[in-house]
Amino acid sequence: MNTARTHRPAPTDATRPAATSGTEAANIAPLRVRGLTKTYGSGATEVRAVDAVDLDVRAGEVLLVMGPSGSGKTTLLLMLGALLRPTTGSILVTDRASVRIDIATAAERALPALRAHSFGFIFQDYALLDALTATENIAVAANIAGLTGAPAHARAAELLERVGLTHRATARPSQMSGGEQQRVALARALANDPPVLLADEPTANLDASRGRDLARLLRTLADEDHRSVVIVSHDERLREVADRVLWMEDGAFREVAAMVIDPVCGMAVEPTGPSLERLGRTVWFCSDGCRREYADDPDHFAPPRPAVVGPGVANIPPGGII
Ligand SMILES: Nc1ncnc2c1ncn2[C@@H]1O[C@H](COP(=O)(O)OP(=O)(O)OP(=O)(O)O)[C@@H](O)[C@H]1O
């Protein structure tokens, strides 16, 4: 059971306001989260999935949230997108007109419009409608955002071109590869021109090169449109495109300065679990499975390293962030 924990990380740069640049509007964090908590169940079955999280998401940044299974990542993402009510805390959303609203306390009837205008969602299973073509899938999302008829189809065509799929406009999802489907899903998520894109394991079903393509596309959308992209994932490839990587564990962001990388699966782990000695050093693993895999063929893996920032990751403040 996941319950309230004693560990309380020091405030990190996760909550530091966006750097000053450009117009005042550009300085307003599109998402500002304070004291966000979600508790499922009650009494003996209570699970505190997200525990007093503070977070500012900056305009134009790609923020990657990683962490072990069950650490609260999806719960956090669902709350950020107004798909799940928090137990306590606030989620201030600033739209493109600089109007700010707390979705944690907004009236239920206000939430559909908020979702339709402020967020684009991408899921690992694409969630496309197979009865519809690629164009129609995107046009439907445009309809929900208030665009109908020819303008909705024009928007769909423009977005398909953006994700490099003009030639698949009339294909149905079942006629497309996983990578193509995910790009259609991304185009659909952009139909309402949202300031914030929320992605839950967007590359989980994609092979290495398609996963990398999608990651680069997400980076481009942040750079060119000044859109914020929040990704929850286990996928190490996404680090390459992230401005910040936050580590979530037991519902809270953790300090990871003392953590090390499991050389088999690439996860950041505390140096307290399974380990073995190699060449005079202790190598740590997330599980006995990874330890066994390493022990069978240690030369196959990179040498052990601390959980520091990887190449290509910029603007990483010290502490709490890997
Ligand atoms: N609807 C629910 N009812 C009760 N408990 C839930 C519910 N959804 C999630 N939980 C619990 O909340 C905790 C966080 O779950 P969550 O799915 O947010 O984690 P996660 O980090 O996204 O996991 P994964 O990486 O496996 O997707 C887990 O202990 C999970 O069992």
The ligand as an SDF file (V2000), in Angstrom:
LIG
                    3D

 31 33  0  0  0  0  0  0  0  0999 V2000
   -8.4980    4.4680   -9.4450 N   0  0  0  0  0  0  0  0  0  0  0  0
   -7.6670    4.0820   -8.5000 C   0  0  0  0  0  0  0  0  0  0  0  0
   -8.1160    3.5780   -7.3270 N   0  0  0  0  0  0  0  0  0  0  0  0
   -7.2820    3.2220   -6.3490 C   0  0  0  0  0  0  0  0  0  0  0  0
   -5.9380    3.3120   -6.4330 N   0  0  0  0  0  0  0  0  0  0  0  0
   -5.4200    3.8090   -7.5760 C   0  0  0  0  0  0  0  0  0  0  0  0
   -6.2600    4.1960   -8.6590 C   0  0  0  0  0  0  0  0  0  0  0  0
   -5.4550    4.6500   -9.6610 N   0  0  0  0  0  0  0  0  0  0  0  0
   -4.1840    4.5300   -9.2150 C   0  0  0  0  0  0  0  0  0  0  0  0
   -4.1730    4.0140   -7.9610 N   0  0  0  0  0  0  0  0  0  0  0  0
   -2.9870    3.7870   -7.1330 C   0  0  0  0  0  0  0  0  0  0  0  0
   -2.3070    5.0310   -7.0260 O   0  0  0  0  0  0  0  0  0  0  0  0
   -0.8920    4.8460   -7.0850 C   0  0  0  0  0  0  0  0  0  0  0  0
   -0.3230    5.6590   -8.2380 C   0  0  0  0  0  0  0  0  0  0  0  0
   -0.8130    5.1220   -9.4660 O   0  0  0  0  0  0  0  0  0  0  0  0
   -0.4280    5.7550  -10.8770 P   0  0  0  0  0  0  0  0  0  0  0  0
   -1.1520    4.9810  -11.9170 O   0  0  0  0  0  0  0  0  0  0  0  0
   -0.6570    7.2140  -10.8180 O   0  0  0  0  0  0  0  0  0  0  0  0
    1.1330    5.4530  -10.9470 O   0  0  0  0  0  0  0  0  0  0  0  0
    2.1380    5.5290  -12.1810 P   0  0  0  0  0  0  0  0  0  0  0  0
    3.3950    6.0970  -11.6510 O   0  0  0  0  0  0  0  0  0  0  0  0
    1.4960    6.2210  -13.3130 O   0  0  0  0  0  0  0  0  0  0  0  0
    2.3280    3.9980  -12.5350 O   0  0  0  0  0  0  0  0  0  0  0  0
    2.7460    3.3250  -13.9350 P   0  0  0  0  0  0  0  0  0  0  0  0
    4.1270    3.8190  -14.2470 O   0  0  0  0  0  0  0  0  0  0  0  0
    2.7080    1.8560  -13.6380 O   0  0  0  0  0  0  0  0  0  0  0  0
    1.7100    3.7410  -14.9490 O   0  0  0  0  0  0  0  0  0  0  0  0
   -0.6740    3.3540   -7.2080 C   0  0  0  0  0  0  0  0  0  0  0  0
   -0.4430    2.8350   -5.9160 O   0  0  0  0  0  0  0  0  0  0  0  0
   -1.9680    2.8470   -7.7820 C   0  0  0  0  0  0  0  0  0  0  0  0
   -2.2200    1.5110   -7.4070 O   0  0  0  0  0  0  0  0  0  0  0  0
  1  2  1  0
  2  3  1  0
  2  7  2  0
  3  4  2  0
  4  5  1  0
  5  6  2  0
  6  7  1  0
  6 10  1  0
  7  8  1  0
  8  9  2  0
  9 10  1  0
 10 11  1  0
 11 12  1  0
 11 30  1  0
 12 13  1  0
 13 14  1  0
 13 28  1  0
 14 15  1  0
 15 16  1  0
 16 17  2  0
 16 18  1  0
 16 19  1  0
 19 20  1  0
 20 21  2  0
 20 22  1  0
 20 23  1  0
 23 24  1  0
 24 25  2  0
 24 26  1  0
 24 27  1  0
 28 29  1  0
 28 30  1  0
 30 31  1  0
M  END
$$$$
